[in-house]
Structure formats: structure tokens, C-alpha cells
Amino acid sequence: MDIRTPAAIGIAVPVFAAGVLAVTGWVVGRAFRQAQPHNGLLDGRGVAAILGFVAVIVGGTIGLAFALRGAGVHYPATWACLAGGLQIVVRSGASILPR
């Protein structure tokens, strides 16, 4: 998105969307196969934890992008999104890896 050419946006958006859908489908599919339903599975604390996780990752990514832009780094949004994506993988990797 940092390049801002129609070709780059036209390629990046569908690839990103397809990647998100594929990874989400894979994770959800594995979760459903291994899930054991429980009435208290997702209570208020679970919802708050998920929303907090998303808020920290999104807020951190946006803040990093602005900081990198202010520092004159080339492609600040790309680097910030890479860092945010790595945080998601590192922090949620333990819950999706096989045991």
C-alpha cells in the first residue's frame, strides 16, 4: 500500500484477502475438529481478552507505522504490518500449534 500504484493495490488487496481467508479457514477448521463444547467456553473475560488482543495489535501497528513515517523510513505501513503480523503469529502460535 505504500507504493500507491493501481497495479500494486490491485494485486495486494486480493492476495491479502485470500491469505486471510485461507488462514482463518485453516485455523477454524482445526479448532472445530478438536473442539470439545463447554458452556463456559467463552465468557466475558474471554471476549475482553480477544478484544484487548486485537486492540493492542492494531494500535501498536498503527502507532509503529506513524513512528516509522515520522522517522522517514521507506514503506512504513508495510514494515508496521509485518511487525503486527509477526506479533499475531508469535502470541497466538501456541494456541494453534499441535500438541
N, C-alpha and C positions, 0 to 999 in steps of 0.2 A: 504494500500500500504506500510505502514511502516514495516509490518511483512515480506514481500517479499517472501512468500512461494507460490508455484504454486497454491495450493488449495485456499489460501486467494485471490490471484489475480483472479483466475478463477471464484470465487463466487462474489467478489466485483465489478468487471467490468460489468458483465451483470446486476446485481442488480442496480448499479448506472445508467447505460444506460436506463434500463426500467423505473426507477424512474424519470429520467429527461424527457423521452418521455411522460410518463403519466401526469406529472405536466404541461408540456408545452402544451399537447393536451387539458387538462382541462382549462388552462388559455386562450388559443387561442379560444377554443370553446365558452367559456363565452363571450369573447371580441367580437367575430363575431355575437353572438346573440344580444348583446346590442349595437353594434356599429352603429353610425349614420355617414355615409360617409360625408366627408368635404374636399374640395380641398386643404386647407392649413393645413391638419391634421398633417403631418409630414414634416416640412420644415428643413432647415439647422440647426437651433437651436435644434430641436428635435433629429436629428441624432447626433449632437455633444453631447447632454445630455446623450443619450443612450451609445455612445462610451465612454464618460467620466465615466459614472457609472460603466461600465464593467472594464475599466482600473483601477479605484480606488479599486474595489473589488478584481480583480485578483492581482494587485500589492500589495495590503495590505495583501492578503492571502499568497502570496509567501514570502513577507518580514517577516511576522509573523512566517512562517514555518522555515525560516533560523534563525531567532532570537531564536525560541524555540530549534532548533537543537543545536545552539551555547551554549545555557544555559543548555544543557544536559537533556532536557525534553524527556521522552519516548513518541514515536509516534507523533513527531512534525507535520507531514503532516496531520494526522488525526485531531489533535486539531485545526490547522490552517484552514483546510477546514470546520470544524464545525463552527468556528467563521465567516468565509466568508459566509457560507450558512445562518447563523443567520442574518448577515447584509443584505443579499438579502431579506430575509423574512421581516425583520423589515422595511427596507427602501422602498420596493415595496408593502408591505402588504396593505397599504392604497388604492392603485390603483386597487387591485383585490377583496377587501372585498365588500360585498353587502352594499348598502346604504339604 
